[in-house]
Amino acid sequence: MNAAEKPSQSAPINSPQPGQAAQASKSAKSAHASRIALVWPARSHLASYVAALERGWSPNNLRPEAGREELVQIQADPDAFLASLVDIEGRGAPVKQPNGSFVQRLPGYRRWMWATSDVEGAAGDAAGEFCGSIGFRWQKGSNALPPYCLGHIGYAVVPWHQRRGYATQALAQLLREAPKQGLTFVEITTEPDNKPSQRVILANGGFLVEEFISSAESGGLKELRFRIDLVP
């Protein structure tokens, strides 16, 4: 999963300046704090994740077929699939890109957004429902990413749980973990017309850096690059 994954709604861009990032991020972290938790992929949450895949959802909006591929992997070996989602050494199989090519996997992991009325117990309790996925990847010892990787963080919310602020909450929670990898900032990319994803980034203190064309591996599309400064 080496491309930013995005929900689908709409709103205008109004980028804050870099100095406003920390304060905005704190506000986003406190918003709706009781609504979701980020959980590690586990057997106790797998059935709900599979149900989302079976409804046609994909964890990678640039590759809709990724959902079907994951169903096959889960059926073949669910434990191996779960283990593959947490790969902090980047030793897993190469990652398939939108153009069909394969690139080296970066260190990273995926967390699942878990909607529950009892967030404190969500991490170890299967009560509740899977509502989305957020991934984090990096290069050791550097803020930089290879050209084929469209950002440090990508997220996707299932359609039936959109418009509830879940992606905003998930990003705020993940930003607390990012400094542990030695990063001073993270970059997230979206397509220019993906206003909902941009809203999520801006709510967490992000600011627009540039418009660019993605690499051939990622489809050669027009993208917007946002940056969020991290608080140690």
C-alpha positions as CSV (number, residue, x, y, z in Angstrom):
1,M,0.0,0.0,0.0
2,N,2.2,2.8,-1.2
3,A,-0.3,5.4,-2.3
4,A,-2.5,7.7,-0.3
5,E,-6.0,6.3,0.1
6,K,-8.8,8.7,0.2
7,P,-12.5,8.9,1.2
8,S,-14.9,10.7,-1.1
9,Q,-16.9,13.9,-0.2
10,S,-16.2,17.6,-0.8
11,A,-15.0,21.1,0.6
12,P,-12.6,23.9,-0.3
13,I,-8.8,24.0,0.5
14,N,-7.7,26.6,2.9
15,S,-4.2,25.7,4.0
16,P,-2.9,26.9,7.4
17,Q,0.6,28.1,7.6
18,P,3.3,25.6,9.0
19,G,3.4,27.4,12.3
20,Q,-0.3,26.6,12.9
21,A,0.2,22.8,12.5
22,A,0.8,21.8,16.1
23,Q,-2.2,23.7,17.5
24,A,-4.5,22.4,14.7
25,S,-3.3,18.9,15.3
26,K,-4.1,19.1,19.0
27,S,-7.6,20.3,18.2
28,A,-8.1,17.4,15.8
29,K,-6.9,14.9,18.3
30,S,-9.4,16.0,20.9
31,A,-12.4,16.0,18.4
32,H,-14.7,13.0,18.7
33,A,-12.2,11.3,21.0
34,S,-14.8,8.8,22.1
35,R,-15.9,7.5,18.7
36,I,-13.1,5.3,17.3
37,A,-9.9,3.6,18.2
38,L,-7.0,2.4,16.1
39,V,-6.5,-1.3,16.6
40,W,-3.8,-3.7,15.4
41,P,-5.0,-6.2,12.8
42,A,-5.9,-9.3,14.8
43,R,-8.1,-12.4,14.6
44,S,-10.6,-10.8,17.0
45,H,-11.3,-8.1,14.4
46,L,-10.8,-10.1,11.2
47,A,-14.4,-11.1,10.6
48,S,-15.6,-7.5,10.5
49,Y,-12.7,-6.6,8.1
50,V,-13.6,-9.5,5.8
51,A,-17.2,-8.4,5.8
52,A,-16.1,-5.0,4.5
53,L,-14.0,-6.6,1.7
54,E,-17.0,-8.8,0.8
55,R,-19.1,-5.7,0.4
56,G,-16.7,-4.5,-2.3
57,W,-14.6,-2.1,-0.3
58,S,-10.8,-1.9,-1.0
59,P,-8.1,-0.6,1.4
60,N,-6.4,1.0,-1.6
61,N,-8.6,3.4,-3.7
62,L,-6.0,3.4,-6.5
63,R,-6.4,-0.3,-6.8
64,P,-10.0,-1.5,-6.3
65,E,-8.9,-5.0,-7.0
66,A,-6.8,-5.0,-3.8
67,G,-9.8,-5.9,-1.8
68,R,-10.5,-9.1,-3.8
69,E,-6.8,-10.0,-3.6
70,E,-6.8,-9.7,0.2
71,L,-9.8,-12.0,0.4
72,V,-7.9,-14.6,-1.4
73,Q,-4.9,-14.1,1.0
74,I,-7.1,-14.4,4.0
75,Q,-8.8,-17.5,2.8
76,A,-5.4,-19.1,2.2
77,D,-3.7,-18.2,5.4
78,P,-5.4,-15.6,7.8
79,D,-2.5,-15.5,10.2
80,A,0.1,-14.8,7.5
81,F,-2.2,-12.1,6.1
82,L,-2.4,-10.4,9.5
83,A,1.3,-10.6,10.0
84,S,1.9,-9.0,6.6
85,L,0.1,-5.8,7.7
86,V,2.8,-5.0,10.3
87,D,6.2,-5.0,8.7
88,I,8.4,-2.5,10.4
89,E,11.5,-3.8,8.7
90,G,10.1,-3.7,5.2
91,R,11.0,-7.4,4.6
92,G,7.7,-8.3,3.0
93,A,6.8,-9.0,-0.7
94,P,7.1,-6.2,-3.2
95,V,4.1,-3.9,-3.5
96,K,2.0,-3.9,-6.7
97,Q,1.4,-0.5,-8.2
98,P,-1.5,0.9,-10.2
99,N,0.3,0.3,-13.5
100,G,0.9,-3.3,-12.6
101,S,4.6,-3.0,-11.8
102,F,6.1,-4.0,-8.4
103,V,8.3,-1.9,-6.1
104,Q,10.2,-2.5,-3.0
105,R,8.2,-2.6,0.2
106,L,9.0,0.1,2.7
107,P,9.0,-0.4,6.5
108,G,5.5,0.3,7.8
109,Y,2.2,-1.0,9.2
110,R,-1.5,-0.7,8.9
111,R,-3.9,0.0,11.7
112,W,-7.7,-0.6,11.6
113,M,-10.3,2.0,12.5
114,W,-12.6,0.4,15.0
115,A,-16.0,2.0,15.8
116,T,-17.3,1.1,19.2
117,S,-19.2,2.7,22.1
118,D,-16.4,1.6,24.4
119,V,-13.2,3.0,22.8
120,E,-11.1,2.2,25.9
121,G,-11.8,-1.5,25.5
122,A,-11.6,-1.6,21.7
123,A,-8.0,-2.6,21.4
124,G,-8.6,-5.9,23.0
125,D,-12.3,-6.4,22.4
126,A,-14.0,-7.5,19.3
127,A,-17.2,-5.7,20.2
128,G,-17.8,-3.0,17.6
129,E,-17.2,-2.7,13.9
130,F,-14.4,-2.2,11.4
131,C,-14.9,1.2,9.7
132,G,-11.6,1.9,7.9
133,S,-7.9,1.5,7.5
134,I,-4.9,3.8,7.9
135,G,-1.4,2.9,6.9
136,F,2.0,4.4,7.8
137,R,5.3,3.8,5.9
138,W,8.7,5.5,6.0
139,Q,12.4,5.2,5.1
140,K,14.7,4.6,8.0
141,G,16.9,7.6,8.9
142,S,15.2,10.0,6.5
143,N,12.0,12.1,6.0
144,A,12.3,11.4,2.3
145,L,10.3,8.8,0.4
146,P,11.1,7.1,-3.0
147,P,9.2,8.6,-6.0
148,Y,6.8,5.7,-6.2
149,C,5.5,6.2,-2.7
150,L,2.8,8.9,-2.5
151,G,3.2,9.9,1.1
152,H,3.9,8.5,4.5
153,I,0.2,8.0,5.4
154,G,-2.8,6.7,3.5
155,Y,-6.3,6.1,4.8
156,A,-9.6,4.7,3.6
157,V,-13.0,4.7,5.3
158,V,-15.7,2.3,4.2
159,P,-18.6,4.1,2.5
160,W,-21.2,3.2,5.1
161,H,-19.1,4.9,7.8
162,Q,-18.1,8.1,5.9
163,R,-19.1,11.6,6.9
164,R,-18.5,10.9,10.6
165,G,-15.0,12.3,11.1
166,Y,-13.4,8.9,11.4
167,A,-10.5,9.6,9.0
168,T,-9.7,12.8,10.9
169,Q,-9.6,11.0,14.2
170,A,-7.5,8.2,12.8
171,L,-4.9,10.5,11.3
172,A,-4.7,12.5,14.6
173,Q,-4.1,9.3,16.5
174,L,-1.5,8.0,14.1
175,L,0.4,11.4,14.1
176,R,1.2,10.7,17.8
177,E,3.1,7.5,16.7
178,A,5.0,9.0,13.7
179,P,7.8,10.7,15.7
180,K,8.9,7.3,17.1
181,Q,10.4,6.6,13.6
182,G,12.6,9.7,13.7
183,L,10.5,11.8,11.4
184,T,10.1,15.5,11.8
185,F,7.2,15.7,9.4
186,V,5.0,13.5,7.3
187,E,3.7,14.0,3.8
188,I,0.3,13.0,2.5
189,T,-0.9,13.3,-1.1
190,T,-4.4,13.6,-2.6
191,E,-5.9,14.1,-6.0
192,P,-6.9,17.8,-6.6
193,D,-10.6,17.0,-6.6
194,N,-10.5,14.9,-3.4
195,K,-11.8,17.6,-1.1
196,P,-12.7,15.3,1.8
197,S,-9.2,13.9,2.1
198,Q,-7.8,17.4,2.0
199,R,-10.2,18.4,4.8
200,V,-8.9,15.6,6.9
201,I,-5.3,16.7,6.4
202,L,-6.0,20.4,7.0
203,A,-7.9,19.5,10.2
204,N,-4.7,17.9,11.5
205,G,-2.5,20.9,10.8
206,G,-1.5,20.1,7.3
207,F,-0.5,22.7,4.7
208,L,-0.2,22.5,0.9
209,V,3.4,22.1,-0.4
210,E,3.0,21.6,-4.1
211,E,1.0,20.2,-7.1
212,F,2.9,17.6,-9.0
213,I,2.6,14.6,-11.4
214,S,3.0,11.2,-9.7
215,S,5.5,8.7,-11.0
216,A,4.7,6.3,-13.8
217,E,4.4,3.4,-11.3
218,S,1.7,5.4,-9.5
219,G,-0.2,6.3,-12.7
220,G,1.3,9.6,-13.7
221,L,-1.6,11.6,-12.3
222,K,-1.8,15.1,-11.0
223,E,-1.5,15.2,-7.2
224,L,-1.4,17.6,-4.3
225,R,1.3,17.1,-1.7
226,F,0.6,18.2,1.9
227,R,2.9,18.3,4.9
228,I,2.2,18.0,8.6
229,D,5.0,19.0,11.0
230,L,5.3,16.6,13.9
231,V,5.5,17.4,17.6
232,P,8.2,15.3,19.3
